Amino acid sequence: MMLAETTGNIHIGLAFGGAAIGIGIATAGGVIAMSRNPSMFGKILTFMFVGMALAEGWAVIAWLVVK
């Protein structure tokens, strides 16, 4: 019983760790794109937030499936 709980928690940690990496990559890409073309700030920021929300959303779905 304890092993099953530990394994489930490890999977949740990996899911949220992957989401955090994805959000970091999205943020870095957005900052690089904005520094290259500042006039596209609004569009880049919008797409960056959508990507970050999707990454976090998939982590929450993985959490709900594992729990």
FIVEX-406281 format. One record per residue: residue number from 1; x, y, z of N, C-alpha, C, CB in turn. Coordinates in nm, 2 decimals, padded with zeros to 4 digits, always signed. Glycine has a CB too. Example, Ala and Ser with C-alpha at 12.3 -4.5 7.8 and 13.67 -1.06 7.14 Angstrom:
2
num->1; n.east->+01.32; n.north->-00.57; n.up->+00.78; ca.east->+01.23; ca.north->-00.45; ca.up->+00.78; c.east->+01.32; c.north->-00.33; c.up->+00.78; cb.east->+01.13; cb.north->-00.45; cb.up->+00.90
num->2; n.east->+01.28; n.north->-00.22; n.up->+00.71; ca.east->+01.37; ca.north->-00.11; ca.up->+00.71; c.east->+01.29; c.north->+00.00; c.up->+00.79; cb.east->+01.41; cb.north->-00.06; cb.up->+00.57
This chain:
67
num->1; n.east->+00.08; n.north->-00.12; n.up->+00.00; ca.east->+00.00; ca.north->+00.00; ca.up->+00.00; c.east->+00.09; c.north->+00.13; c.up->+00.00; cb.east->-00.09; cb.north->+00.00; cb.up->+00.12
num->2; n.east->+00.19; n.north->+00.13; n.up->+00.08; ca.east->+00.28; ca.north->+00.24; ca.up->+00.09; c.east->+00.35; c.north->+00.26; c.up->-00.04; cb.east->+00.37; cb.north->+00.23; cb.up->+00.21
num->3; n.east->+00.39; n.north->+00.15; n.up->-00.10; ca.east->+00.47; ca.north->+00.16; ca.up->-00.23; c.east->+00.38; c.north->+00.23; c.up->-00.34; cb.east->+00.51; cb.north->+00.03; cb.up->-00.27
num->4; n.east->+00.25; n.north->+00.19; n.up->-00.34; ca.east->+00.16; ca.north->+00.25; ca.up->-00.44; c.east->+00.15; c.north->+00.40; c.up->-00.42; cb.east->+00.03; cb.north->+00.18; cb.up->-00.44
num->5; n.east->+00.14; n.north->+00.45; n.up->-00.30; ca.east->+00.13; ca.north->+00.59; ca.up->-00.27; c.east->+00.26; c.north->+00.66; c.up->-00.31; cb.east->+00.10; cb.north->+00.61; cb.up->-00.12
num->6; n.east->+00.37; n.north->+00.60; n.up->-00.28; ca.east->+00.50; ca.north->+00.66; ca.up->-00.31; c.east->+00.51; c.north->+00.67; c.up->-00.46; cb.east->+00.61; cb.north->+00.58; cb.up->-00.25
num->7; n.east->+00.48; n.north->+00.57; n.up->-00.53; ca.east->+00.49; ca.north->+00.57; ca.up->-00.68; c.east->+00.40; c.north->+00.67; c.up->-00.74; cb.east->+00.46; cb.north->+00.43; cb.up->-00.74
num->8; n.east->+00.28; n.north->+00.69; n.up->-00.69; ca.east->+00.19; ca.north->+00.79; ca.up->-00.74; c.east->+00.24; c.north->+00.93; c.up->-00.72; cb.east->+00.05; cb.north->+00.77; cb.up->-00.68
num->9; n.east->+00.30; n.north->+00.95; n.up->-00.60; ca.east->+00.35; ca.north->+01.08; ca.up->-00.58; c.east->+00.48; c.north->+01.11; c.up->-00.66; cb.east->+00.39; cb.north->+01.09; cb.up->-00.43
num->10; n.east->+00.55; n.north->+01.01; n.up->-00.69; ca.east->+00.67; ca.north->+01.03; ca.up->-00.78; c.east->+00.62; c.north->+01.08; c.up->-00.92; cb.east->+00.76; cb.north->+00.91; cb.up->-00.79
num->11; n.east->+00.52; n.north->+01.01; n.up->-00.97; ca.east->+00.46; ca.north->+01.05; ca.up->-01.10; c.east->+00.41; c.north->+01.19; c.up->-01.10; cb.east->+00.35; cb.north->+00.95; cb.up->-01.14
num->12; n.east->+00.34; n.north->+01.23; n.up->-01.00; ca.east->+00.29; ca.north->+01.37; ca.up->-00.99; c.east->+00.41; c.north->+01.47; c.up->-00.99; cb.east->+00.20; cb.north->+01.39; cb.up->-00.86
num->13; n.east->+00.51; n.north->+01.44; n.up->-00.91; ca.east->+00.63; ca.north->+01.52; ca.up->-00.91; c.east->+00.69; c.north->+01.53; c.up->-01.05; cb.east->+00.73; cb.north->+01.47; cb.up->-00.81
num->14; n.east->+00.70; n.north->+01.42; n.up->-01.12; ca.east->+00.76; ca.north->+01.43; ca.up->-01.25; c.east->+00.67; c.north->+01.51; c.up->-01.35; cb.east->+00.78; cb.north->+01.28; cb.up->-01.31
num->15; n.east->+00.54; n.north->+01.49; n.up->-01.34; ca.east->+00.45; ca.north->+01.57; ca.up->-01.42; c.east->+00.46; c.north->+01.72; c.up->-01.40; cb.east->+00.30; cb.north->+01.52; cb.up->-01.40
num->16; n.east->+00.47; n.north->+01.76; n.up->-01.28; ca.east->+00.48; ca.north->+01.90; ca.up->-01.25; c.east->+00.62; c.north->+01.95; c.up->-01.28; cb.east->+00.44; cb.north->+01.93; cb.up->-01.10
num->17; n.east->+00.72; n.north->+01.87; n.up->-01.26; ca.east->+00.86; ca.north->+01.91; ca.up->-01.30; c.east->+00.87; c.north->+01.93; c.up->-01.45; cb.east->+00.96; cb.north->+01.80; cb.up->-01.25
num->18; n.east->+00.81; n.north->+01.84; n.up->-01.53; ca.east->+00.81; ca.north->+01.86; ca.up->-01.67; c.east->+00.73; c.north->+01.99; c.up->-01.71; cb.east->+00.74; cb.north->+01.74; cb.up->-01.74
num->19; n.east->+00.62; n.north->+02.01; n.up->-01.64; ca.east->+00.55; ca.north->+02.14; ca.up->-01.67; c.east->+00.63; c.north->+02.26; c.up->-01.64; cb.east->+00.42; cb.north->+02.14; cb.up->-01.59
num->20; n.east->+00.71; n.north->+02.25; n.up->-01.53; ca.east->+00.79; ca.north->+02.37; ca.up->-01.49; c.east->+00.90; c.north->+02.39; c.up->-01.60; cb.east->+00.85; cb.north->+02.34; cb.up->-01.36
num->21; n.east->+00.96; n.north->+02.28; n.up->-01.65; ca.east->+01.06; ca.north->+02.29; ca.up->-01.75; c.east->+01.00; c.north->+02.35; c.up->-01.88; cb.east->+01.12; cb.north->+02.15; cb.up->-01.78
num->22; n.east->+00.88; n.north->+02.31; n.up->-01.92; ca.east->+00.81; ca.north->+02.36; ca.up->-02.03; c.east->+00.78; c.north->+02.51; c.up->-02.02; cb.east->+00.68; cb.north->+02.28; cb.up->-02.06
num->23; n.east->+00.74; n.north->+02.55; n.up->-01.90; ca.east->+00.71; ca.north->+02.69; ca.up->-01.88; c.east->+00.84; c.north->+02.77; c.up->-01.89; cb.east->+00.64; cb.north->+02.71; cb.up->-01.74
num->24; n.east->+00.94; n.north->+02.72; n.up->-01.83; ca.east->+01.07; ca.north->+02.79; ca.up->-01.84; c.east->+01.12; c.north->+02.81; c.up->-01.99; cb.east->+01.18; cb.north->+02.72; cb.up->-01.76
num->25; n.east->+01.10; n.north->+02.70; n.up->-02.07; ca.east->+01.14; ca.north->+02.71; ca.up->-02.21; c.east->+01.05; c.north->+02.81; c.up->-02.28; cb.east->+01.13; cb.north->+02.57; cb.up->-02.27
num->26; n.east->+00.92; n.north->+02.81; n.up->-02.25; ca.east->+00.83; ca.north->+02.90; ca.up->-02.32; c.east->+00.87; c.north->+03.05; c.up->-02.28; cb.east->+00.69; cb.north->+02.87; cb.up->-02.28
num->27; n.east->+00.90; n.north->+03.07; n.up->-02.16; ca.east->+00.93; ca.north->+03.20; ca.up->-02.11; c.east->+01.06; c.north->+03.25; c.up->-02.18; cb.east->+00.95; cb.north->+03.21; cb.up->-01.96
num->28; n.east->+01.16; n.north->+03.16; n.up->-02.18; ca.east->+01.29; ca.north->+03.20; ca.up->-02.24; c.east->+01.27; c.north->+03.23; c.up->-02.39; cb.east->+01.39; cb.north->+03.08; cb.up->-02.22
num->29; n.east->+01.20; n.north->+03.14; n.up->-02.46; ca.east->+01.17; ca.north->+03.17; ca.up->-02.60; c.east->+01.10; c.north->+03.30; c.up->-02.63; cb.east->+01.09; cb.north->+03.05; cb.up->-02.66
num->30; n.east->+01.00; n.north->+03.33; n.up->-02.54; ca.east->+00.93; ca.north->+03.46; ca.up->-02.55; c.east->+01.02; c.north->+03.58; c.up->-02.53; cb.east->+00.81; cb.north->+03.46; cb.up->-02.46
num->31; n.east->+01.10; n.north->+03.57; n.up->-02.43; ca.east->+01.19; ca.north->+03.68; ca.up->-02.40; c.east->+01.29; c.north->+03.70; c.up->-02.52; cb.east->+01.27; cb.north->+03.66; cb.up->-02.27
num->32; n.east->+01.34; n.north->+03.59; n.up->-02.57; ca.east->+01.44; ca.north->+03.60; ca.up->-02.69; c.east->+01.36; c.north->+03.66; c.up->-02.81; cb.east->+01.49; cb.north->+03.46; cb.up->-02.72
num->33; n.east->+01.24; n.north->+03.62; n.up->-02.83; ca.east->+01.17; ca.north->+03.67; ca.up->-02.95; c.east->+01.13; c.north->+03.82; c.up->-02.93; cb.east->+01.04; cb.north->+03.59; cb.up->-02.97
num->34; n.east->+01.10; n.north->+03.86; n.up->-02.81; ca.east->+01.07; ca.north->+04.00; ca.up->-02.78; c.east->+01.19; c.north->+04.09; c.up->-02.79; cb.east->+01.00; cb.north->+04.01; cb.up->-02.64
num->35; n.east->+01.31; n.north->+04.03; n.up->-02.76; ca.east->+01.43; ca.north->+04.11; ca.up->-02.77; c.east->+01.47; c.north->+04.13; c.up->-02.91; cb.east->+01.54; cb.north->+04.05; cb.up->-02.69
num->36; n.east->+01.43; n.north->+04.03; n.up->-03.00; ca.east->+01.47; ca.north->+04.05; ca.up->-03.14; c.east->+01.37; c.north->+04.14; c.up->-03.21; cb.east->+01.47; cb.north->+03.91; cb.up->-03.20
num->37; n.east->+01.24; n.north->+04.14; n.up->-03.17; ca.east->+01.14; ca.north->+04.22; ca.up->-03.24; c.east->+01.05; c.north->+04.28; c.up->-03.14; cb.east->+01.07; cb.north->+04.13; cb.up->-03.35
num->38; n.east->+01.08; n.north->+04.39; n.up->-03.08; ca.east->+01.00; ca.north->+04.45; ca.up->-02.97; c.east->+00.86; c.north->+04.49; c.up->-03.02; cb.east->+01.07; cb.north->+04.57; cb.up->-02.92
num->39; n.east->+00.84; n.north->+04.51; n.up->-03.15; ca.east->+00.71; ca.north->+04.56; ca.up->-03.19; c.east->+00.61; c.north->+04.45; c.up->-03.19; cb.east->+00.72; cb.north->+04.61; cb.up->-03.33
num->40; n.east->+00.65; n.north->+04.32; n.up->-03.17; ca.east->+00.56; ca.north->+04.21; ca.up->-03.17; c.east->+00.53; c.north->+04.17; c.up->-03.02; cb.east->+00.61; cb.north->+04.09; cb.up->-03.25
num->41; n.east->+00.56; n.north->+04.26; n.up->-02.93; ca.east->+00.55; ca.north->+04.22; ca.up->-02.79; c.east->+00.41; c.north->+04.16; c.up->-02.75; cb.east->+00.57; cb.north->+04.35; cb.up->-02.70
num->42; n.east->+00.30; n.north->+04.22; n.up->-02.79; ca.east->+00.17; ca.north->+04.18; ca.up->-02.75; c.east->+00.13; c.north->+04.04; c.up->-02.80; cb.east->+00.06; cb.north->+04.28; cb.up->-02.81
num->43; n.east->+00.16; n.north->+04.01; n.up->-02.93; ca.east->+00.13; ca.north->+03.88; ca.up->-02.99; c.east->+00.22; c.north->+03.77; c.up->-02.92; cb.east->+00.15; cb.north->+03.88; cb.up->-03.14
num->44; n.east->+00.35; n.north->+03.80; n.up->-02.91; ca.east->+00.44; ca.north->+03.71; ca.up->-02.85; c.east->+00.40; c.north->+03.67; c.up->-02.71; cb.east->+00.58; cb.north->+03.76; cb.up->-02.85
num->45; n.east->+00.36; n.north->+03.78; n.up->-02.63; ca.east->+00.32; ca.north->+03.75; ca.up->-02.49; c.east->+00.20; c.north->+03.67; c.up->-02.48; cb.east->+00.30; cb.north->+03.89; cb.up->-02.42
num->46; n.east->+00.10; n.north->+03.70; n.up->-02.57; ca.east->-00.02; ca.north->+03.62; ca.up->-02.57; c.east->+00.00; c.north->+03.47; c.up->-02.60; cb.east->-00.12; cb.north->+03.68; cb.up->-02.68
num->47; n.east->+00.08; n.north->+03.44; n.up->-02.70; ca.east->+00.11; ca.north->+03.31; ca.up->-02.74; c.east->+00.19; c.north->+03.24; c.up->-02.63; cb.east->+00.18; cb.north->+03.30; cb.up->-02.87
num->48; n.east->+00.28; n.north->+03.31; n.up->-02.56; ca.east->+00.36; ca.north->+03.26; ca.up->-02.46; c.east->+00.27; c.north->+03.22; c.up->-02.34; cb.east->+00.47; cb.north->+03.36; cb.up->-02.41
num->49; n.east->+00.18; n.north->+03.30; n.up->-02.30; ca.east->+00.08; ca.north->+03.27; ca.up->-02.19; c.east->+00.00; c.north->+03.15; c.up->-02.23; cb.east->+00.00; cb.north->+03.39; cb.up->-02.16
num->50; n.east->-00.04; n.north->+03.14; n.up->-02.35; ca.east->-00.12; ca.north->+03.02; ca.up->-02.40; c.east->-00.04; c.north->+02.90; c.up->-02.38; cb.east->-00.17; cb.north->+03.04; cb.up->-02.54
num->51; n.east->+00.08; n.north->+02.90; n.up->-02.43; ca.east->+00.17; ca.north->+02.78; ca.up->-02.41; c.east->+00.20; c.north->+02.74; c.up->-02.27; cb.east->+00.30; cb.north->+02.81; cb.up->-02.48
num->52; n.east->+00.21; n.north->+02.84; n.up->-02.18; ca.east->+00.24; ca.north->+02.82; ca.up->-02.04; c.east->+00.11; c.north->+02.76; c.up->-01.98; cb.east->+00.28; cb.north->+02.95; cb.up->-01.97
num->53; n.east->+00.00; n.north->+02.81; n.up->-02.02; ca.east->-00.13; ca.north->+02.75; ca.up->-01.96; c.east->-00.15; c.north->+02.61; c.up->-02.00; cb.east->-00.25; cb.north->+02.84; cb.up->-02.00
num->54; n.east->-00.12; n.north->+02.58; n.up->-02.13; ca.east->-00.13; ca.north->+02.44; ca.up->-02.18; c.east->-00.04; c.north->+02.35; c.up->-02.10; cb.east->-00.11; cb.north->+02.43; cb.up->-02.33
num->55; n.east->+00.09; n.north->+02.39; n.up->-02.08; ca.east->+00.18; ca.north->+02.31; ca.up->-02.01; c.east->+00.13; c.north->+02.28; c.up->-01.87; cb.east->+00.32; cb.north->+02.37; cb.up->-02.01
num->56; n.east->+00.09; n.north->+02.38; n.up->-01.80; ca.east->+00.04; ca.north->+02.36; ca.up->-01.66; c.east->-00.09; c.north->+02.28; c.up->-01.66; cb.east->+00.02; cb.north->+02.50; cb.up->-01.60
num->57; n.east->-00.18; n.north->+02.30; n.up->-01.76; ca.east->-00.30; ca.north->+02.23; ca.up->-01.77; c.east->-00.28; c.north->+02.08; c.up->-01.78; cb.east->-00.38; cb.north->+02.28; cb.up->-01.88
num->58; n.east->-00.19; n.north->+02.04; n.up->-01.87; ca.east->-00.16; ca.north->+01.90; ca.up->-01.88; c.east->-00.10; c.north->+01.84; c.up->-01.76; cb.east->-00.06; cb.north->+01.88; cb.up->-02.00
num->59; n.east->-00.02; n.north->+01.92; n.up->-01.68; ca.east->+00.03; ca.north->+01.87; ca.up->-01.55; c.east->-00.09; c.north->+01.84; c.up->-01.45; cb.east->+00.13; cb.north->+01.97; cb.up->-01.49
num->60; n.east->-00.19; n.north->+01.93; n.up->-01.45; ca.east->-00.30; ca.north->+01.92; ca.up->-01.36; c.east->-00.38; c.north->+01.80; c.up->-01.41; cb.east->-00.39; cb.north->+02.05; cb.up->-01.36
num->61; n.east->-00.40; n.north->+01.78; n.up->-01.54; ca.east->-00.47; ca.north->+01.66; ca.up->-01.58; c.east->-00.40; c.north->+01.53; c.up->-01.54; cb.east->-00.49; cb.north->+01.67; cb.up->-01.74
num->62; n.east->-00.27; n.north->+01.53; n.up->-01.56; ca.east->-00.19; ca.north->+01.42; ca.up->-01.51; c.east->-00.21; c.north->+01.39; c.up->-01.36; cb.east->-00.04; cb.north->+01.43; cb.up->-01.55
num->63; n.east->-00.21; n.north->+01.50; n.up->-01.29; ca.east->-00.23; ca.north->+01.49; ca.up->-01.14; c.east->-00.37; c.north->+01.42; c.up->-01.11; cb.east->-00.22; cb.north->+01.62; cb.up->-01.07
num->64; n.east->-00.47; n.north->+01.47; n.up->-01.18; ca.east->-00.61; ca.north->+01.42; ca.up->-01.16; c.east->-00.62; c.north->+01.27; c.up->-01.20; cb.east->-00.71; cb.north->+01.50; cb.up->-01.23
num->65; n.east->-00.55; n.north->+01.23; n.up->-01.31; ca.east->-00.55; ca.north->+01.09; ca.up->-01.35; c.east->-00.48; c.north->+01.00; c.up->-01.25; cb.east->-00.49; cb.north->+01.08; cb.up->-01.49
num->66; n.east->-00.36; n.north->+01.05; n.up->-01.20; ca.east->-00.29; ca.north->+00.96; ca.up->-01.11; c.east->-00.36; c.north->+00.95; c.up->-00.98; cb.east->-00.14; cb.north->+01.02; cb.up->-01.09
num->67; n.east->-00.41; n.north->+01.06; n.up->-00.93; ca.east->-00.48; ca.north->+01.05; ca.up->-00.80; c.east->-00.61; c.north->+00.99; c.up->-00.82; cb.east->-00.51; cb.north->+01.19; cb.up->-00.74
